[in-house]
């Protein structure tokens, strides 16, 4: 499943979407890659692979 993780480093906010088993695992992965980051949120992504394909296929 895809999860979106928001984080801050100094004054900069960022987010990434990664595949993980759950939101905690996704947050731990981001923290391990960026030890100075403060995790602000971790949640399921707003779309999945099927939804992304459907949106692209229904274009103009």
NORCORZI-V663619 format. One record per pair of residues at least 12 apart in sequence whose ideal C-beta (glycine too) atoms are under 7 Angstrom apart, sorted by the first residue. I is the first residue (numbers start at 1). J is the second residue. Records with the same first field share a line. If there is no record, write none. Layout:
BEGIN
I->J, J
END
This chain:
BEGIN
1->19, 44
2->17, 19, 45, 48
3->18, 20, 23, 26, 42, 43, 44, 45
4->17, 43, 45
5->18, 26, 27, 30, 39, 42
6->40, 41
7->30, 34, 37, 38, 39, 40
8->37, 38, 40
9->34, 36, 37
16->30
17->45
23->42, 43
26->42
27->39, 42
END
